[in-house]
Amino acid sequence: MFTGIVTDIGTIIELEQQGDLRARIRTGYETSGIDIGASIASDGVCLTVIALGDDWYDVQISAETVSKTNLDGWKVGSRVNLERALKVGDELGGHIVSGHVDGVAEIVAMAEEGDSTRVTLRAPNDLARFIAPKGSVALNGTSLTVNDVDGCDFGINFIPHTKEVTTWGAAKVGDRVNLEIDTLARYVARLAEVS
């Protein structure tokens, strides 16, 4: 489990297609404190650490995960939002995030609003019903509050701090973004279906 509070920006330093995709990610995390088998959210995707070095870790990514996320766009030099898994007693600053991406949204508009950046994204049709104004979403692993919803389009704002400590400062129209809907929204919708 994660919170959607990004704690490092990693860089893809190697990619190798073996049977699955293997990625080496350079990190500012103290790797001596990471165990083999640990989960690290990488652009919002919960991935398992399979090897470690002084300033990097390797993950193996199944074809299923690649097909459901934007990881097919990773290349050497790509920067990715990172978050270590929650530990008992950690502060829950965002919202509960599983790292199981539901689909890929697309940035369709961006505009400056004061010091913030207003971003409009288009969700896949089958996920739009789970997104509500003032609800939570995780986008590329970042916990965010939804401002408004219009059909499949929804708006969020990035404050300067978020743009500085995540990869969102480099976002642009046309970017594909990993979308994880709020777990609570998923269960409420399911309960409404069976009622």
Backbone as ProteinMPNN parsed JSONL, in Angstrom:
{"seq_chain_A": "MFTGIVTDIGTIIELEQQGDLRARIRTGYETSGIDIGASIASDGVCLTVIALGDDWYDVQISAETVSKTNLDGWKVGSRVNLERALKVGDELGGHIVSGHVDGVAEIVAMAEEGDSTRVTLRAPNDLARFIAPKGSVALNGTSLTVNDVDGCDFGINFIPHTKEVTTWGAAKVGDRVNLEIDTLARYVARLAEVS", "coords_chain_A": {"N_chain_A": [[0.839, -1.18, 0.0], [0.35, 2.308, -0.602], [0.635, 5.933, -0.394], [0.458, 7.886, -2.293], [2.106, 10.021, -2.083], [4.8, 11.286, -3.432], [8.205, 10.474, -3.026], [10.685, 10.485, -4.169], [12.411, 11.14, -7.233], [13.085, 9.006, -9.727], [15.405, 7.717, -12.234], [15.339, 6.082, -15.316], [17.807, 3.877, -16.115], [18.588, 1.621, -17.463], [17.063, -0.606, -19.773], [15.723, -3.722, -20.583], [14.467, -6.177, -22.668], [13.523, -9.234, -21.729], [11.926, -11.677, -21.323], [10.033, -10.861, -19.875], [9.842, -7.318, -19.269], [12.725, -5.787, -18.075], [13.794, -3.339, -15.848], [16.159, -0.919, -14.836], [16.463, 1.319, -12.258], [17.658, 4.386, -11.282], [18.072, 5.819, -8.092], [17.527, 8.087, -5.339], [17.102, 6.964, -2.943], [18.319, 5.307, -0.018], [19.811, 2.515, -0.785], [20.712, 0.371, 0.712], [18.836, 0.015, 2.613], [16.733, -1.171, 1.375], [14.97, -4.083, 0.691], [15.386, -7.105, -1.209], [12.605, -8.032, -3.063], [11.008, -6.08, -2.034], [8.347, -3.666, -2.392], [8.028, -0.997, -4.621], [6.464, 1.875, -5.682], [6.417, 2.939, -8.938], [6.04, 5.505, -10.989], [3.455, 5.185, -10.149], [2.937, 2.486, -10.4], [2.966, -0.519, -8.749], [5.862, -2.174, -8.216], [8.151, -4.914, -7.971], [11.21, -5.204, -6.304], [14.057, -6.693, -7.63], [16.788, -6.794, -7.782], [19.702, -5.076, -6.533], [21.815, -2.156, -6.369], [24.429, 0.248, -5.602], [23.181, 2.767, -6.018], [20.844, 2.182, -7.333], [18.019, 0.168, -8.355], [16.593, -2.896, -9.605], [13.7, -3.896, -11.46], [11.212, -6.22, -12.532], [8.926, -6.383, -15.14], [5.812, -7.442, -16.058], [4.282, -8.457, -19.195], [1.544, -8.037, -19.123], [1.29, -5.946, -17.22], [2.7, -3.913, -18.565], [0.974, -3.601, -20.755], [-1.264, -2.417, -19.63], [-0.572, 0.035, -18.645], [1.373, 3.129, -18.782], [3.961, 2.365, -19.073], [5.063, 1.303, -21.342], [6.087, 3.406, -22.666], [8.399, 4.095, -21.401], [11.847, 4.947, -21.501], [15.446, 4.845, -21.69], [16.695, 7.275, -19.587], [14.246, 8.375, -18.98], [12.337, 10.013, -16.474], [10.907, 9.114, -13.353], [8.22, 9.026, -10.991], [8.642, 8.078, -7.635], [7.737, 5.994, -4.857], [8.147, 4.549, -1.717], [6.807, 1.602, -0.107], [4.173, 1.782, 2.347], [4.781, 1.803, 5.884], [3.832, 0.462, 9.046], [2.61, 2.96, 11.121], [3.484, 5.083, 9.577], [2.899, 8.388, 8.284], [-0.186, 9.179, 6.775], [-0.466, 10.921, 4.22], [-1.645, 11.394, 1.729], [-3.879, 9.576, -0.003], [-5.24, 6.245, 0.343], [-3.488, 4.149, -1.731], [-3.096, 1.58, -4.056], [-1.257, 0.898, -5.991], [-1.999, -0.515, -8.152], [-2.644, -0.007, -11.228], [-5.432, 1.292, -12.966], [-5.949, 2.12, -15.54], [-5.075, 4.152, -18.424], [-4.917, 7.589, -18.63], [-5.231, 10.625, -20.582], [-3.528, 13.696, -20.997], [-5.315, 16.49, -21.905], [-5.547, 19.226, -21.901], [-3.903, 22.186, -20.682], [-3.404, 24.876, -18.431], [-2.215, 27.899, -17.031], [-2.964, 28.952, -13.758], [-2.87, 31.407, -11.693], [-0.249, 30.729, -9.511], [-0.4, 28.064, -9.892], [-0.887, 25.102, -11.977], [-3.449, 24.264, -14.075], [-4.775, 21.241, -15.073], [-6.326, 19.303, -17.506], [-7.61, 16.124, -17.914], [-8.349, 13.171, -19.819], [-10.201, 10.427, -19.091], [-10.385, 6.832, -19.564], [-13.429, 5.526, -20.965], [-14.691, 3.466, -19.419], [-13.753, 3.963, -16.857], [-14.416, 6.52, -16.12], [-16.784, 6.913, -14.634], [-16.074, 6.446, -12.036], [-14.803, 8.665, -11.101], [-15.034, 11.581, -9.274], [-16.03, 14.969, -8.469], [-14.009, 16.592, -6.056], [-13.152, 14.189, -5.147], [-10.592, 11.626, -4.875], [-7.762, 10.791, -6.908], [-5.071, 8.808, -8.202], [-2.395, 9.806, -10.057], [0.13, 8.902, -12.154], [1.229, 7.946, -9.829], [0.848, 9.983, -7.982], [-1.018, 11.395, -5.427], [-3.992, 13.089, -5.873], [-6.487, 15.701, -5.84], [-9.637, 15.822, -7.339], [-10.934, 18.44, -9.232], [-13.104, 19.082, -10.96], [-15.562, 17.467, -13.064], [-16.403, 16.451, -16.319], [-18.119, 14.548, -18.188], [-15.972, 12.266, -19.588], [-13.796, 13.772, -19.054], [-11.675, 15.317, -16.651], [-10.6, 17.67, -14.167], [-7.64, 18.821, -12.547], [-5.412, 20.486, -10.228], [-2.02, 21.521, -10.141], [0.122, 22.5, -7.671], [2.975, 24.725, -7.198], [4.919, 23.388, -5.523], [4.343, 20.621, -5.855], [4.944, 20.337, -8.564], [7.67, 20.696, -8.46], [8.731, 18.575, -6.884], [8.012, 16.243, -8.097], [7.532, 14.51, -11.234], [5.761, 16.077, -12.543], [6.265, 18.726, -13.28], [7.252, 18.675, -15.835], [5.182, 17.927, -17.444], [3.003, 17.639, -20.329], [0.563, 18.492, -22.866], [-1.015, 15.726, -24.348], [0.462, 13.786, -23.098], [0.502, 10.482, -21.776], [-0.927, 9.054, -18.93], [-0.618, 7.2, -15.949], [-3.442, 5.988, -14.323], [-5.028, 5.531, -11.309], [-7.954, 4.774, -9.819], [-9.845, 5.883, -6.945], [-9.952, 3.63, -4.289], [-12.162, 3.449, -2.57], [-14.208, 4.575, -4.155], [-14.44, 2.611, -6.086], [-15.487, 0.434, -4.584], [-17.917, 1.539, -3.654], [-19.284, 1.889, -6.086], [-19.496, -0.775, -6.872], [-21.105, -1.834, -4.829], [-23.442, -0.396, -5.358], [-24.155, -1.573, -7.782], [-24.924, -4.183, -7.055], [-27.008, -3.806, -5.393]], "CA_chain_A": [[0.0, 0.0, 0.0], [1.069, 3.57, -0.733], [-0.2, 7.101, -0.091], [0.44, 8.831, -3.396], [3.028, 11.116, -1.786], [6.057, 10.928, -4.103], [9.344, 10.784, -2.151], [11.915, 10.551, -4.944], [12.28, 11.029, -8.687], [14.099, 8.091, -10.243], [15.736, 7.806, -13.653], [15.552, 4.788, -15.962], [19.176, 3.847, -16.641], [18.696, 0.469, -18.361], [15.852, -1.358, -20.104], [16.062, -4.934, -21.329], [13.358, -7.096, -22.874], [14.046, -10.585, -21.542], [10.699, -12.439, -21.511], [9.363, -9.678, -19.353], [10.686, -6.132, -19.34], [13.52, -5.53, -16.869], [14.208, -1.938, -15.809], [17.051, -0.481, -13.758], [16.05, 2.67, -11.898], [18.548, 5.091, -10.359], [17.264, 6.424, -7.043], [18.178, 8.748, -4.223], [16.865, 6.167, -1.737], [19.438, 4.537, 0.525], [19.465, 1.165, -1.243], [21.015, -0.636, 1.737], [17.616, -0.151, 3.397], [15.706, -1.786, 0.528], [15.108, -5.536, 0.611], [14.937, -7.809, -2.408], [11.192, -8.37, -2.858], [10.265, -4.902, -1.588], [7.499, -3.008, -3.392], [8.22, 0.435, -4.817], [5.598, 2.411, -6.733], [7.203, 3.627, -9.957], [4.969, 6.154, -11.757], [2.178, 4.674, -9.659], [2.817, 1.042, -10.607], [3.653, -1.286, -7.705], [6.824, -3.087, -8.822], [8.943, -5.665, -7.005], [12.656, -5.089, -6.443], [14.668, -8.013, -7.836], [18.246, -6.65, -7.66], [20.079, -3.785, -5.953], [23.173, -1.649, -6.454], [24.674, 1.366, -4.694], [22.221, 3.86, -6.203], [19.838, 1.72, -8.278], [17.36, -1.122, -8.136], [15.987, -3.478, -10.795], [12.361, -4.465, -11.36], [10.787, -7.008, -13.683], [7.581, -5.906, -15.429], [5.149, -8.396, -16.944], [3.625, -7.923, -20.392], [0.221, -7.582, -18.675], [1.458, -4.625, -16.612], [3.077, -2.976, -19.634], [-0.192, -3.357, -21.617], [-2.308, -1.675, -18.902], [0.012, 1.248, -18.088], [2.171, 3.897, -19.74], [5.355, 1.93, -18.992], [5.57, 1.021, -22.686], [6.758, 4.62, -23.121], [9.669, 4.3, -20.695], [13.096, 4.778, -22.246], [16.598, 5.25, -20.887], [16.646, 8.706, -19.337], [12.929, 8.774, -18.456], [12.25, 10.273, -15.035], [9.701, 8.482, -12.821], [7.852, 9.276, -9.602], [8.857, 6.9, -6.795], [7.278, 5.984, -3.464], [8.313, 3.274, -1.002], [5.571, 1.104, 0.507], [3.853, 2.236, 3.703], [5.099, 0.996, 7.061], [2.94, 0.769, 10.166], [3.009, 4.177, 11.824], [3.779, 6.164, 8.642], [1.854, 9.383, 8.08], [-0.985, 8.973, 5.576], [-0.655, 12.291, 3.768], [-2.449, 11.461, 0.508], [-4.999, 8.655, 0.205], [-4.785, 4.861, 0.178], [-3.189, 3.829, -3.122], [-2.621, 0.195, -4.102], [-0.222, 0.69, -6.997], [-2.578, -1.326, -9.215], [-3.153, 0.991, -12.169], [-6.687, 0.882, -13.594], [-5.933, 2.46, -16.956], [-4.233, 5.271, -18.819], [-5.606, 8.822, -19.018], [-4.427, 11.491, -21.444], [-3.631, 15.134, -20.752], [-5.917, 17.109, -23.089], [-5.408, 20.687, -21.839], [-3.158, 22.733, -19.55], [-3.454, 26.336, -18.373], [-1.702, 28.456, -15.776], [-3.95, 29.622, -12.914], [-2.044, 31.94, -10.613], [1.013, 29.999, -9.458], [-0.685, 26.655, -10.145], [-1.186, 24.677, -13.343], [-4.7, 23.518, -14.207], [-4.599, 20.188, -16.063], [-7.523, 18.523, -17.823], [-7.265, 14.783, -18.391], [-9.458, 12.358, -20.328], [-10.149, 9.053, -18.572], [-11.07, 5.836, -20.386], [-14.881, 5.507, -20.724], [-15.102, 2.55, -18.353], [-13.278, 4.433, -15.55], [-14.893, 7.877, -15.85], [-17.847, 6.925, -13.627], [-15.479, 6.352, -10.701], [-14.12, 9.924, -10.794], [-16.031, 12.537, -8.798], [-15.47, 16.213, -7.936], [-13.493, 16.563, -4.689], [-12.664, 12.853, -4.849], [-9.148, 11.421, -5.054], [-7.213, 9.905, -7.93], [-3.609, 8.759, -8.245], [-1.922, 9.988, -11.425], [1.567, 8.609, -12.13], [1.62, 7.71, -8.444], [0.681, 11.183, -7.174], [-2.37, 11.575, -4.896], [-4.505, 14.399, -6.275], [-7.909, 15.97, -5.661], [-10.343, 16.169, -8.571], [-11.669, 19.704, -9.123], [-14.381, 19.021, -11.667], [-15.715, 16.352, -13.998], [-17.307, 16.702, -17.436], [-18.067, 13.308, -18.962], [-14.726, 11.529, -19.342], [-12.74, 14.739, -18.735], [-11.652, 15.8, -15.278], [-9.561, 18.655, -13.952], [-6.879, 18.872, -11.3], [-4.433, 21.57, -10.189], [-0.709, 21.247, -9.557], [0.766, 23.644, -7.042], [4.408, 24.733, -7.525], [5.662, 22.36, -4.775], [4.146, 19.317, -6.505], [5.68, 20.346, -9.833], [9.107, 20.642, -8.166], [9.177, 17.336, -6.245], [7.548, 15.117, -8.906], [7.79, 14.712, -12.658], [4.67, 16.872, -13.124], [6.766, 19.98, -13.833], [7.571, 18.477, -17.252], [3.99, 17.407, -18.133], [2.555, 18.391, -21.513], [-0.625, 17.968, -23.537], [-0.742, 14.505, -25.104], [1.095, 12.772, -22.24], [-0.302, 9.376, -21.239], [-0.729, 9.094, -17.482], [-1.188, 6.074, -15.21], [-4.595, 6.387, -13.518], [-5.612, 4.605, -10.339], [-9.117, 5.387, -9.188], [-9.913, 5.717, -5.504], [-10.472, 2.316, -3.892], [-13.498, 3.642, -2.006], [-15.127, 4.777, -5.284], [-14.626, 1.298, -6.715], [-16.39, -0.37, -3.76], [-19.248, 2.159, -3.665], [-19.896, 1.555, -7.37], [-19.819, -2.218, -6.858], [-22.266, -1.99, -3.948], [-24.607, 0.125, -6.076], [-24.496, -2.55, -8.817], [-25.536, -5.389, -6.488], [-28.171, -3.431, -4.555]], "C_chain_A": [[0.884, 1.243, 0.0], [0.118, 4.71, -0.375], [-0.333, 8.06, -1.258], [1.263, 10.075, -3.116], [4.401, 10.7, -2.324], [7.232, 11.376, -3.233], [10.681, 10.798, -2.876], [11.538, 10.573, -6.425], [13.431, 10.158, -9.16], [14.345, 8.34, -11.719], [15.96, 6.399, -14.188], [16.954, 4.803, -16.572], [19.45, 2.629, -17.526], [17.322, -0.127, -18.563], [16.272, -2.565, -20.921], [14.823, -5.814, -21.425], [13.912, -8.503, -22.769], [12.978, -11.609, -21.87], [9.678, -11.461, -21.0], [10.33, -8.512, -19.532], [11.414, -5.968, -18.011], [14.003, -4.091, -16.939], [15.127, -1.715, -14.617], [16.749, 0.993, -13.513], [17.055, 3.255, -10.907], [17.678, 5.854, -9.377], [18.139, 7.152, -6.031], [17.932, 8.015, -2.912], [18.163, 5.49, -1.302], [19.148, 3.072, 0.217], [19.82, 0.078, -0.231], [19.802, -0.885, 2.629], [16.461, -0.737, 2.6], [15.982, -3.283, 0.465], [14.743, -6.03, -0.778], [13.507, -8.268, -2.119], [10.355, -7.2, -2.367], [9.433, -4.341, -2.741], [7.822, -1.524, -3.419], [7.291, 0.859, -5.946], [6.457, 3.265, -7.659], [6.218, 4.174, -10.979], [3.61, 5.534, -11.417], [1.979, 3.188, -9.805], [3.624, 0.332, -9.522], [4.541, -2.329, -8.381], [7.709, -3.692, -7.75], [10.423, -5.543, -7.316], [13.259, -6.488, -6.562], [16.19, -7.977, -7.765], [18.537, -5.232, -7.187], [21.532, -3.448, -6.243], [23.315, -0.47, -5.516], [23.63, 2.465, -4.802], [21.137, 3.478, -7.208], [19.171, 0.452, -7.761], [16.758, -1.574, -9.461], [14.598, -3.994, -10.468], [12.094, -5.248, -12.635], [9.311, -6.702, -13.893], [6.932, -6.844, -16.445], [4.523, -7.694, -18.142], [2.239, -7.391, -20.046], [0.313, -6.18, -18.087], [1.798, -3.585, -17.672], [1.847, -2.617, -20.47], [-1.252, -2.491, -20.95], [-1.836, -0.322, -18.38], [0.725, 2.043, -19.177], [3.645, 3.48, -19.731], [5.93, 1.538, -20.351], [6.277, 2.241, -23.28], [8.051, 4.92, -22.385], [10.837, 4.112, -21.663], [14.236, 5.204, -21.332], [16.591, 6.777, -20.802], [15.301, 9.195, -18.832], [13.007, 8.967, -16.945], [10.915, 9.74, -14.536], [9.501, 8.849, -11.362], [7.998, 7.983, -8.8], [8.25, 7.099, -5.405], [7.515, 4.599, -2.889], [6.989, 2.885, -0.367], [5.426, 1.643, 1.927], [4.368, 1.253, 4.748], [4.103, 1.377, 8.149], [3.479, 1.985, 10.9], [3.359, 5.334, 10.91], [2.592, 7.121, 8.56], [1.14, 9.095, 6.76], [-1.362, 10.346, 5.035], [-1.525, 12.423, 2.537], [-3.738, 10.69, 0.711], [-4.465, 7.245, -0.026], [-4.688, 4.536, -1.313], [-2.601, 2.424, -3.145], [-1.429, 0.0, -5.027], [-0.681, -0.221, -8.121], [-3.3, -0.375, -10.163], [-4.384, 0.44, -12.883], [-6.703, 1.139, -15.095], [-5.047, 3.667, -17.199], [-5.126, 6.425, -19.244], [-4.67, 9.632, -19.906], [-4.624, 12.942, -21.051], [-4.156, 15.792, -22.028], [-5.84, 18.63, -23.062], [-4.619, 21.06, -20.596], [-3.256, 24.251, -19.604], [-2.912, 26.783, -17.026], [-2.841, 29.183, -15.066], [-3.22, 30.137, -11.694], [-0.7, 31.255, -10.656], [0.845, 28.516, -9.794], [-0.893, 26.387, -11.627], [-2.445, 23.835, -13.312], [-4.522, 22.523, -15.341], [-5.93, 19.466, -16.25], [-7.074, 17.211, -18.445], [-8.523, 14.095, -18.894], [-9.236, 10.918, -19.862], [-10.771, 8.101, -19.586], [-12.559, 5.79, -19.994], [-15.272, 4.652, -19.53], [-14.642, 2.983, -16.964], [-13.858, 5.782, -15.156], [-15.934, 7.915, -14.735], [-17.326, 6.84, -12.191], [-14.832, 7.663, -10.243], [-15.162, 10.976, -10.459], [-15.354, 13.816, -8.315], [-15.166, 16.092, -6.448], [-13.12, 15.154, -4.236], [-11.171, 12.783, -5.111], [-8.874, 10.526, -6.248], [-5.704, 9.862, -7.72], [-3.219, 8.817, -9.72], [-0.404, 9.893, -11.418], [2.07, 8.536, -10.692], [1.446, 8.885, -7.513], [-0.768, 11.299, -6.732], [-2.84, 12.988, -5.193], [-6.006, 14.484, -6.044], [-8.506, 16.411, -6.988], [-11.119, 17.47, -8.333], [-13.05, 19.612, -9.745], [-14.36, 17.856, -12.645], [-16.721, 16.76, -15.063], [-17.215, 15.501, -18.367], [-16.819, 12.523, -18.604], [-13.582, 12.459, -18.958], [-12.832, 15.159, -17.278], [-10.456, 16.721, -15.101], [-8.928, 18.547, -12.588], [-5.942, 20.072, -11.37], [-3.142, 21.069, -9.573], [-0.169, 22.53, -8.968], [2.264, 23.592, -7.36], [5.199, 23.643, -6.806], [5.556, 21.001, -5.465], [4.93, 19.241, -7.806], [7.187, 20.234, -9.606], [9.558, 19.27, -7.68], [8.672, 16.076, -6.948], [7.927, 15.397, -10.361], [6.737, 15.606, -13.317], [5.126, 18.213, -13.686], [7.073, 19.89, -15.312], [6.369, 17.981, -18.054], [3.615, 18.293, -19.316], [1.311, 17.728, -22.099], [-0.214, 16.783, -24.407], [-0.078, 13.422, -24.27], [0.067, 11.732, -21.803], [0.087, 9.189, -19.786], [-1.363, 7.868, -16.846], [-2.255, 6.585, -14.258], [-5.009, 5.25, -12.6], [-6.762, 5.332, -9.668], [-9.105, 5.091, -7.701], [-10.575, 4.381, -5.162], [-11.886, 2.426, -3.352], [-14.529, 3.81, -3.115], [-15.438, 3.45, -5.966], [-15.625, 0.455, -5.917], [-17.79, 0.211, -3.697], [-19.968, 1.814, -4.953], [-20.315, 0.088, -7.403], [-21.036, -2.48, -5.978], [-23.54, -1.494, -4.626], [-25.074, -0.848, -7.153], [-25.284, -3.721, -8.249], [-26.746, -5.078, -5.616], [-29.46, -3.545, -5.318]], "O_chain_A": [[1.999, 1.24, 0.522], [-1.057, 4.482, -0.088], [-1.164, 8.967, -1.213], [1.141, 11.074, -3.824], [5.078, 9.86, -1.731], [7.262, 12.512, -2.759], [11.709, 11.093, -2.266], [10.477, 10.083, -6.814], [14.6, 10.517, -9.016], [13.603, 9.072, -12.374], [16.689, 5.612, -13.584], [17.258, 5.629, -17.433], [20.439, 2.608, -18.259], [16.506, -0.153, -17.642], [17.08, -2.45, -21.843], [14.207, -6.156, -20.416], [14.688, -8.928, -23.625], [13.243, -12.412, -22.765], [8.618, -11.256, -21.59], [11.49, -8.701, -19.899], [10.794, -6.005, -16.948], [14.555, -3.662, -17.953], [14.902, -2.252, -13.532], [16.774, 1.807, -14.435], [17.278, 2.697, -9.832], [16.677, 6.46, -9.759], [19.329, 6.868, -5.89], [18.485, 8.392, -1.878], [19.0, 5.145, -2.136], [18.323, 2.453, 0.888], [19.284, -1.027, -0.308], [19.749, -1.897, 3.328], [15.334, -0.795, 3.092], [17.113, -3.697, 0.21], [13.892, -5.444, -1.448], [13.233, -8.827, -1.057], [9.131, -7.303, -2.289], [9.772, -4.518, -3.912], [7.883, -0.872, -2.377], [7.32, 0.281, -7.033], [7.135, 4.192, -7.218], [5.626, 3.415, -11.747], [2.743, 5.382, -12.277], [0.95, 2.664, -9.378], [4.827, 0.558, -9.391], [4.048, -3.249, -9.034], [7.986, -3.054, -6.734], [10.845, -5.751, -8.454], [13.017, -7.356, -5.724], [16.824, -9.03, -7.694], [17.747, -4.312, -7.4], [22.376, -4.337, -6.352], [22.42, -0.207, -4.713], [23.23, 3.038, -3.789], [20.57, 4.35, -7.865], [19.675, -0.231, -6.869], [16.451, -0.757, -10.328], [14.338, -4.466, -9.362], [12.678, -4.972, -13.683], [8.526, -6.751, -12.946], [7.439, -7.019, -17.553], [4.268, -6.49, -18.108], [1.803, -6.393, -20.62], [-0.499, -5.315, -18.419], [1.236, -2.49, -17.669], [1.685, -1.46, -20.858], [-2.067, -1.885, -21.645], [-2.605, 0.396, -17.742], [0.686, 1.675, -20.351], [4.485, 4.164, -20.315], [7.148, 1.449, -20.503], [6.985, 2.124, -24.28], [8.732, 5.895, -22.703], [10.814, 3.235, -22.527], [14.007, 5.854, -20.311], [16.493, 7.471, -21.814], [15.205, 10.305, -18.309], [13.651, 8.195, -16.234], [9.897, 9.891, -15.212], [10.456, 8.969, -10.594], [7.539, 6.923, -9.228], [8.246, 8.2, -4.855], [7.137, 3.594, -3.491], [6.142, 3.743, -0.116], [6.41, 1.92, 2.612], [4.389, 0.042, 4.531], [3.592, 2.497, 8.162], [4.656, 2.038, 11.257], [3.521, 6.459, 11.383], [1.44, 6.725, 8.74], [1.781, 8.804, 5.751], [-2.431, 10.874, 5.341], [-2.1, 13.489, 2.317], [-4.593, 11.094, 1.5], [-3.358, 7.076, -0.535], [-5.667, 4.635, -2.053], [-1.714, 2.106, -2.352], [-0.671, -0.957, -4.868], [0.123, -0.654, -8.947], [-4.441, 0.011, -9.914], [-4.398, -0.701, -13.343], [-7.398, 0.445, -15.837], [-4.357, 4.143, -16.297], [-5.987, 6.268, -20.11], [-3.471, 9.361, -19.974], [-5.748, 13.376, -20.798], [-3.546, 15.681, -23.091], [-6.046, 19.271, -24.092], [-4.652, 20.354, -19.588], [-3.2, 24.847, -20.68], [-3.125, 26.125, -16.008], [-3.591, 29.935, -15.688], [-2.973, 29.381, -10.755], [-0.066, 31.195, -11.71], [1.831, 27.799, -9.962], [-1.053, 27.309, -12.426], [-2.511, 22.821, -12.616], [-4.158, 22.908, -16.452], [-6.577, 19.069, -15.28], [-6.268, 17.188, -19.376], [-9.629, 14.401, -18.449], [-8.233, 10.284, -20.189], [-11.603, 8.521, -20.39], [-12.903, 5.991, -18.829], [-16.096, 5.066, -18.714], [-15.104, 2.417, -15.973], [-13.803, 6.158, -13.985], [-15.959, 8.871, -13.96], [-18.057, 7.13, -11.244], [-14.362, 7.754, -9.108], [-16.065, 11.24, -11.253], [-14.233, 13.769, -7.809], [-15.966, 15.556, -5.681], [-12.807, 14.946, -3.064], [-10.558, 13.768, -5.521], [-9.649, 9.622, -6.559], [-5.129, 10.776, -7.128], [-3.651, 7.992, -10.524], [0.274, 10.688, -10.767], [3.169, 8.99, -10.373], [1.855, 8.808, -6.354], [-1.666, 11.301, -7.573], [-2.187, 13.963, -4.822], [-6.707, 13.472, -6.052], [-7.951, 17.268, -7.676], [-11.864, 17.588, -7.36], [-14.044, 20.011, -9.139], [-13.305, 17.333, -13.004], [-17.762, 17.342, -14.757], [-16.339, 15.441, -19.23], [-16.627, 12.153, -17.446], [-12.51, 11.99, -18.576], [-13.923, 15.335, -16.737], [-9.439, 16.583, -15.78], [-9.588, 18.224, -11.601], [-5.704, 20.614, -12.45], [-3.153, 20.298, -8.614], [-0.018, 23.531, -9.669], [2.776, 22.542, -7.749], [6.071, 23.026, -7.416], [6.56, 20.31, -5.64], [5.514, 18.205, -8.122], [7.905, 19.729, -10.469], [10.656, 18.833, -8.023], [8.876, 14.966, -6.455], [8.566, 16.404, -10.665], [6.811, 15.865, -14.519], [4.416, 18.79, -14.51], [7.15, 20.916, -15.988], [6.516, 17.646, -19.23], [3.86, 19.499, -19.325], [1.046, 16.551, -21.853], [0.797, 16.829, -25.108], [-0.05, 12.26, -24.676], [-1.081, 12.057, -21.502], [1.269, 9.167, -19.443], [-2.505, 7.525, -17.153], [-2.01, 7.505, -13.478], [-5.304, 4.144, -13.054], [-6.575, 6.369, -9.032], [-8.437, 4.161, -7.249], [-11.636, 4.052, -5.693], [-12.727, 1.577, -3.648], [-15.619, 3.243, -3.029], [-16.573, 3.204, -6.374], [-16.51, -0.17, -6.5], [-18.764, -0.542, -3.686], [-21.152, 1.478, -4.922], [-21.385, -0.24, -7.915], [-21.907, -3.268, -6.346], [-24.599, -2.106, -4.483], [-26.274, -0.941, -7.413], [-26.216, -4.205, -8.89], [-27.43, -5.99, -5.152], [-30.528, -3.27, -4.771]]}, "name": "protein", "num_of_chains": 1, "seq": "MFTGIVTDIGTIIELEQQGDLRARIRTGYETSGIDIGASIASDGVCLTVIALGDDWYDVQISAETVSKTNLDGWKVGSRVNLERALKVGDELGGHIVSGHVDGVAEIVAMAEEGDSTRVTLRAPNDLARFIAPKGSVALNGTSLTVNDVDGCDFGINFIPHTKEVTTWGAAKVGDRVNLEIDTLARYVARLAEVS"}
